[in-house]
Amino acid sequence: MKLFDVYPLFPIEPVKALGAYVYDKHGTEYLDFYGGHAVISVGHSHPTYVEKITNQLNNIGFYSNSVINNLQVDLAEQMGRVSGYEDYNLFLCNSGAEAVENALKMASFHNCKSKILAFEKGFHGRTMGALRVTDGPKIKAAFNGTITTEYLPLNELEPVEQALEEGDIAGIIVEGIQGVAGIIEPTVEFLKGLRDLADKFGVVLILDEVQSGFGRTGDFFAHQHAGIKADVITMAKGMGNGFPIGGIILSPEFKASYGLLGTTFGGNHLACAACSAVLDVIEEEKLLENVKNQGAYLIQALSKIESVEKVTGRGLMLGIVVNGDGKALRSALLTKHNIFTGGCANPNILRLLPPMNITQKESDKLIEAVKIELA
């Protein structure tokens, strides 16, 4: 048997990682400014993370959701406190796409409507419902057309209101910051407007924080920058620092019942230990403060480079918009400077999603390498 060949691969095989660095099988060191799609939130092989997972594995790694698992209860309390959503409820699953599926389902359960409003260039995952609300025709099969979705321009409230007036809208889904599209932010005014319109028309406001959540922007969730609360929040990526875990946080307005949602692996003992360790590190090492500081430093320094048009995003979810070929820049950073960065739908934009505990020394390495390549 061979692998189903769907990934274009760099000719690099990491076999070890520590902090903001990964090492290939030849011992070559790479600075990780991408974190495997924003997954590595507290650094590779963080000792707190390794210890907590190891201790848990030495006790019990998995049992189903048919028995009591107080690790889930403790994690919900910890997440509520750290995120500022203490009065909400947590449902754990395995991935970002699965979180989105459950969020869409809960919106429809809540008001018995079926249509979803999503936004142009948005990305929400590759499963049935998540792909239907993703603006990406090239990755959809005919089978993905059964959920009625309308795609609207980001940061324009009038089309949203017009669509809501037509009725049968279950929910509005929007990313805290659009990642795959190229680090495009919904404005504060737009998010506040969505909150007001959702309340006015009785629809569910879903904030997709799969990539932008868990401290990535300097706020625990990116939408908190706008001073609003969502009805449902989706999470994954940085939530487990590499261990597969996802989840949704639901407003108290949503009522649970047996069998309403379910999962085999979601919220298992190891997943809870991984997520709890991430939250421990975020608090103990004051990572939200570091994200804001390093983000501001990177924005200021990178914006001064002549061939950089602008730097978009906040915290450590940044996009470098260059006058030229961003794909070529990404390749040069990797092959000449041993620095991992990310691409996106726009070939002129480079994505930066490093671990949230990077230092100024590591930021300076990235800045100097970009200067050299764009000189």
DONUFI-592478 format. One record per residue (C-alpha): residue number from 1; chain; x, y, z. Coordinates in Angstrom, 3 decimals. Each point is the difference from the previous one (the first is absolute). Example, Ala and Ser with C-alpha at 12.3 -4.5 7.8 and 13.67 -1.06 7.14 Angstrom:
BEGIN
pator,timar,east,north,up
1,A,12.300,-4.500,7.800
2,A,1.370,3.440,-0.660
//
This chain:
BEGIN
pator,timar,east,north,up
1,A,0.000,0.000,0.000
2,A,1.083,3.565,-0.717
3,A,-1.166,3.318,1.422
4,A,-2.801,1.816,-1.812
5,A,2.060,2.795,-1.540
6,A,-1.857,3.219,0.849
7,A,2.735,2.067,1.719
8,A,2.813,1.860,-1.790
9,A,2.956,-0.630,2.321
10,A,3.160,1.894,0.845
11,A,3.014,-2.382,-0.116
12,A,0.478,0.269,3.774
13,A,-0.757,-2.614,2.661
14,A,-0.125,1.423,3.533
15,A,0.809,-2.625,2.615
16,A,0.473,2.162,3.096
17,A,-1.244,3.370,1.219
18,A,0.501,2.309,2.950
19,A,-1.448,3.436,0.650
20,A,-0.092,1.967,-3.253
21,A,2.342,-2.379,-1.826
22,A,-0.328,-3.277,-1.889
23,A,2.834,-2.303,-1.065
24,A,0.092,-2.298,-3.010
25,A,1.486,-3.487,-0.165
26,A,3.372,1.510,-0.962
27,A,0.039,2.236,3.095
28,A,-0.690,3.209,-1.949
29,A,-1.731,2.649,2.122
30,A,-3.056,1.908,-1.285
31,A,-1.689,2.984,1.629
32,A,-3.740,-0.698,0.070
33,A,-1.984,3.141,-0.825
34,A,-3.025,-1.967,-1.155
35,A,-0.674,-2.495,2.784
36,A,-1.537,-2.571,-2.343
37,A,-2.970,2.233,-0.937
38,A,-0.183,1.845,3.376
39,A,-0.165,-3.285,1.920
40,A,3.166,0.356,2.096
41,A,-1.198,2.608,2.463
42,A,2.301,-0.397,3.010
43,A,3.095,-1.300,-1.788
44,A,1.164,-3.447,-1.039
45,A,0.568,-2.513,2.808
46,A,-0.759,2.504,2.749
47,A,0.951,-1.703,3.307
48,A,-3.354,0.776,1.662
49,A,-1.834,-1.450,-2.982
50,A,2.186,-3.118,-0.244
51,A,-0.238,-0.685,3.740
52,A,-3.777,0.365,0.173
53,A,-0.638,-2.276,-2.977
54,A,2.552,-2.568,1.200
55,A,-1.505,-0.128,3.492
56,A,-3.475,-0.389,-1.466
57,A,1.094,-2.777,-2.355
58,A,1.521,-1.861,2.939
59,A,-3.465,-0.021,1.593
60,A,-2.625,-0.238,-2.738
61,A,0.151,1.263,-3.573
62,A,-3.549,-0.590,-1.183
63,A,-3.465,-1.091,0.878
64,A,-3.272,0.913,-1.679
65,A,-2.464,2.723,0.918
66,A,-2.297,-2.577,1.591
67,A,1.809,0.376,3.345
68,A,0.951,2.858,2.311
69,A,3.111,1.910,-1.061
70,A,0.733,2.778,2.469
71,A,2.876,1.191,-2.163
72,A,-2.697,1.411,-2.298
73,A,-1.710,1.771,2.889
74,A,3.281,1.490,1.213
75,A,0.943,1.060,-3.531
76,A,-3.334,1.763,-0.499
77,A,0.483,1.953,3.243
78,A,3.580,0.903,-0.920
79,A,-0.922,1.054,-3.539
80,A,-2.916,2.095,1.190
81,A,2.239,1.869,2.411
82,A,2.862,0.595,-2.434
83,A,-2.223,0.906,-2.962
84,A,-2.467,2.225,1.835
85,A,-2.945,-2.211,-1.016
86,A,-0.694,-1.485,3.438
87,A,-3.787,-0.145,-0.412
88,A,0.178,-1.915,-3.309
89,A,0.118,-3.776,-0.549
90,A,2.653,-2.162,-1.674
91,A,-0.373,-2.887,-2.452
92,A,3.234,-1.747,-0.957
93,A,0.726,-1.655,-3.345
94,A,3.097,-0.770,-2.080
95,A,0.654,2.662,-2.656
96,A,-0.891,3.426,-1.315
97,A,-2.230,-1.337,-2.770
98,A,-1.887,-2.138,2.506
99,A,-0.407,3.026,2.266
100,A,-1.508,1.952,-2.895
101,A,-2.348,-2.892,-0.848
102,A,-1.307,-0.026,3.565
103,A,-0.325,3.799,0.092
104,A,-2.088,0.014,-3.186
105,A,-2.148,-2.838,1.305
106,A,-0.619,1.804,3.300
107,A,-1.002,3.186,-1.820
108,A,-2.601,-1.936,-1.968
109,A,-1.213,-1.873,3.084
110,A,-0.335,3.310,1.847
111,A,-2.357,1.819,-2.344
112,A,-1.161,-2.814,-2.321
113,A,1.271,1.860,-3.073
114,A,2.384,-1.277,-2.634
115,A,1.848,2.719,-1.947
116,A,3.470,1.256,0.962
117,A,1.610,3.357,-0.772
118,A,3.751,-0.262,-0.586
119,A,2.580,2.361,-1.482
120,A,2.012,0.198,-3.167
121,A,3.478,-1.570,0.196
122,A,-0.885,-1.667,3.306
123,A,1.335,-3.455,0.898
124,A,-1.671,-2.237,2.580
125,A,1.168,-3.542,-0.745
126,A,-0.337,-2.929,-2.413
127,A,-2.852,-2.109,1.377
128,A,-3.598,0.109,-1.258
129,A,-1.438,3.068,1.712
130,A,3.298,1.772,0.598
131,A,0.872,-0.195,-3.685
132,A,-3.431,1.249,-1.002
133,A,0.567,3.258,1.924
134,A,3.562,0.281,-1.359
135,A,0.416,2.267,-3.024
136,A,2.157,-2.400,-2.044
137,A,-1.656,-1.592,-3.042
138,A,3.143,-1.912,-1.024
139,A,-0.086,-2.176,3.118
140,A,-3.747,-0.786,-0.031
141,A,-1.658,-3.100,-1.401
142,A,-3.554,-0.017,-1.346
143,A,-0.999,-1.728,3.224
144,A,0.897,3.187,1.944
145,A,-2.840,2.074,-1.459
146,A,-2.856,-1.041,2.266
147,A,0.308,2.685,2.705
148,A,-1.346,3.351,-1.155
149,A,2.727,2.606,0.454
150,A,0.290,3.585,-1.149
151,A,3.469,1.567,-0.252
152,A,0.146,3.707,0.764
153,A,2.796,2.610,-0.122
154,A,1.990,0.271,3.223
155,A,-0.303,3.314,1.870
156,A,-3.242,1.041,-1.728
157,A,-3.041,-0.035,2.284
158,A,-2.683,1.056,-2.480
159,A,0.043,-3.282,-1.993
160,A,-0.193,-1.926,3.282
161,A,-3.087,1.901,1.099
162,A,-1.623,-0.478,-3.416
163,A,0.600,-3.751,0.165
164,A,-1.381,-0.219,3.526
165,A,-3.160,1.842,-1.015
166,A,-0.689,-2.734,-2.547
167,A,-0.273,-2.498,2.860
168,A,0.793,-3.686,0.727
169,A,3.540,0.813,1.225
170,A,1.208,-2.373,2.712
171,A,3.378,1.626,0.585
172,A,2.800,2.278,-1.096
173,A,3.515,-1.441,0.001
174,A,3.097,2.194,-0.161
175,A,3.680,-0.556,0.791
176,A,1.561,2.049,2.791
177,A,2.652,0.753,-2.631
178,A,-0.083,-1.619,-3.434
179,A,3.104,-2.182,-0.133
180,A,0.112,-1.909,-3.279
181,A,-1.225,3.106,-1.855
182,A,3.127,1.887,1.096
183,A,-0.467,1.391,3.544
184,A,-3.013,2.200,-0.713
185,A,-1.664,1.538,3.056
186,A,-3.671,0.698,0.517
187,A,-0.172,3.551,1.327
188,A,-1.161,0.783,3.523
189,A,-3.011,1.828,-1.450
190,A,-0.881,-2.996,-2.169
191,A,0.140,-2.493,2.879
192,A,-2.076,2.284,2.215
193,A,-2.466,0.404,-2.840
194,A,-0.257,-3.770,-0.471
195,A,-0.703,-0.396,3.701
196,A,-2.786,2.603,-0.165
197,A,-1.523,-1.508,-3.149
198,A,0.138,-3.541,1.400
199,A,-1.882,1.211,3.080
200,A,-2.529,1.960,-2.072
201,A,-0.881,-2.914,-2.282
202,A,0.398,-2.844,2.497
203,A,2.830,-1.790,-1.801
204,A,3.061,-1.709,1.483
205,A,3.341,1.816,-0.275
206,A,2.804,-2.549,-0.421
207,A,3.591,1.202,0.395
208,A,2.426,-2.399,-1.642
209,A,3.110,0.310,2.169
210,A,1.613,-3.262,-1.123
211,A,3.123,1.819,-1.203
212,A,-0.329,3.397,1.702
213,A,-0.913,-1.228,3.487
214,A,1.857,-1.221,3.084
215,A,2.073,3.170,0.383
216,A,1.273,0.190,-3.582
217,A,-0.872,3.717,-0.365
218,A,0.778,1.162,3.541
219,A,-3.639,-0.329,1.074
220,A,-1.114,-3.488,0.914
221,A,-2.395,0.135,-2.953
222,A,0.510,2.460,-2.843
223,A,-3.595,1.269,0.107
224,A,0.449,1.179,3.601
225,A,1.975,2.909,-1.451
226,A,-3.392,1.361,-1.146
227,A,-1.547,-0.297,3.458
228,A,-2.717,-2.430,-1.105
229,A,-1.076,-3.485,1.014
230,A,-0.872,-2.712,-2.483
231,A,-2.783,-2.557,0.392
232,A,2.234,-2.895,-1.057
233,A,3.801,-0.027,-0.302
234,A,1.953,-2.673,-1.866
235,A,3.514,-1.002,1.112
236,A,2.757,-2.428,-0.962
237,A,3.570,0.485,-1.356
238,A,1.932,1.663,2.873
239,A,-2.337,-1.568,2.532
240,A,2.101,-3.163,0.404
241,A,3.470,1.139,-1.167
242,A,0.053,-2.886,-2.473
243,A,-2.306,-2.470,1.701
244,A,-3.249,-0.325,-2.005
245,A,-2.774,1.802,1.867
246,A,-2.807,2.361,-0.938
247,A,-3.048,1.422,1.646
248,A,-2.837,2.473,0.085
249,A,-0.986,2.383,2.754
250,A,-3.748,0.612,0.158
251,A,-2.065,2.791,1.514
252,A,-2.277,-0.922,2.927
253,A,-2.892,0.559,-2.438
254,A,0.755,-3.432,-1.490
255,A,-1.590,-2.875,1.888
256,A,1.672,-3.405,0.049
257,A,-1.821,-3.321,-0.305
258,A,1.272,-3.565,-0.103
259,A,1.084,-0.989,-3.486
260,A,-0.135,3.534,-1.428
261,A,3.736,-0.100,-0.752
262,A,2.490,-2.814,0.293
263,A,3.526,-1.177,-0.734
264,A,2.097,-3.087,0.664
265,A,3.425,1.561,0.493
266,A,-0.923,3.591,0.892
267,A,1.017,1.089,3.490
268,A,2.024,-3.129,0.701
269,A,2.387,-0.037,2.949
270,A,3.149,0.792,-1.989
271,A,-1.699,2.780,-1.946
272,A,-1.179,1.631,3.226
273,A,3.496,-0.238,1.477
274,A,1.496,1.606,-3.121
275,A,-2.444,2.901,-0.026
276,A,0.304,0.560,3.735
277,A,3.781,0.168,-0.357
278,A,-0.335,2.643,-2.727
279,A,-2.224,2.101,2.249
280,A,2.464,-0.450,2.887
281,A,2.863,1.329,-2.126
282,A,-2.056,2.896,-1.390
283,A,-0.729,1.144,3.548
284,A,3.285,-0.804,1.721
285,A,2.212,1.521,-2.700
286,A,-2.318,2.959,-0.718
287,A,-0.064,-0.923,-3.678
288,A,-2.792,2.403,-0.951
289,A,2.279,2.854,1.016
290,A,2.916,-1.506,-1.931
291,A,-2.197,-0.438,-3.088
292,A,-0.941,3.671,0.076
293,A,3.593,1.135,0.554
294,A,1.593,-2.209,-2.649
295,A,-2.803,0.731,-2.435
296,A,0.432,3.754,0.374
297,A,3.770,-0.377,-0.392
298,A,-0.329,-2.065,-3.174
299,A,-2.583,2.333,-1.536
300,A,2.125,3.062,0.647
301,A,3.233,-1.530,-1.328
302,A,-1.457,-1.787,-3.022
303,A,-2.040,3.040,-1.056
304,A,3.227,1.984,-0.404
305,A,1.338,-2.345,-2.688
306,A,-0.309,1.732,-3.354
307,A,-1.560,-2.878,-1.948
308,A,-2.587,-0.708,2.699
309,A,-3.289,1.716,-0.877
310,A,-1.506,-0.614,3.416
311,A,-0.270,-2.503,2.830
312,A,-3.520,-1.194,0.780
313,A,-1.419,-1.723,3.053
314,A,0.656,0.238,3.724
315,A,2.220,-1.694,2.544
316,A,1.695,-3.036,-1.493
317,A,-2.511,-0.504,-2.809
318,A,1.604,2.217,-2.615
319,A,0.080,0.369,-3.768
320,A,2.917,1.613,-1.829
321,A,-1.339,1.587,-3.190
322,A,2.946,0.347,-2.385
323,A,0.593,1.769,-3.298
324,A,0.784,-3.164,-1.890
325,A,-0.245,-3.728,0.375
326,A,-0.804,-1.073,3.532
327,A,0.340,-3.643,-0.984
328,A,3.581,0.615,-1.146
329,A,0.732,1.794,3.276
330,A,-1.380,-2.912,1.988
331,A,2.187,-2.417,-1.960
332,A,3.118,2.150,0.484
333,A,-0.582,0.317,3.741
334,A,-0.202,-3.773,0.263
335,A,2.835,-1.019,-2.311
336,A,2.469,2.815,0.708
337,A,-0.766,0.933,3.614
338,A,-1.615,-3.164,1.408
339,A,-3.170,1.817,1.067
340,A,-3.477,-1.490,-0.369
341,A,-2.765,2.465,-0.926
342,A,-3.396,-0.452,-1.643
343,A,-1.693,0.808,-3.250
344,A,-3.651,0.797,-0.668
345,A,-2.525,0.499,-2.789
346,A,1.624,3.303,-0.984
347,A,3.479,-0.679,-1.476
348,A,1.243,3.433,1.139
349,A,-0.593,-0.733,3.680
350,A,2.182,-1.945,2.426
351,A,-1.611,-1.334,3.189
352,A,1.756,0.084,3.373
353,A,-1.417,-2.285,2.720
354,A,2.906,-0.772,2.350
355,A,-0.223,-1.485,3.503
356,A,-1.380,2.575,2.419
357,A,3.105,-0.112,2.213
358,A,2.501,1.143,-2.640
359,A,2.609,2.510,1.140
360,A,1.309,3.195,-1.575
361,A,3.110,-1.926,-1.034
362,A,-2.124,-2.290,-2.150
363,A,-2.035,2.902,-1.357
364,A,3.237,1.733,-0.994
365,A,1.126,-3.098,-1.950
366,A,-3.174,0.119,-2.052
367,A,0.198,3.773,-0.525
368,A,3.627,-0.115,-1.181
369,A,-0.698,-2.866,-2.376
370,A,-2.952,1.859,-1.554
371,A,2.161,3.112,-0.376
372,A,2.687,-1.978,-1.827
373,A,-2.466,-1.654,-2.379
374,A,-1.900,3.190,-0.801
375,A,3.072,2.234,-0.344
//
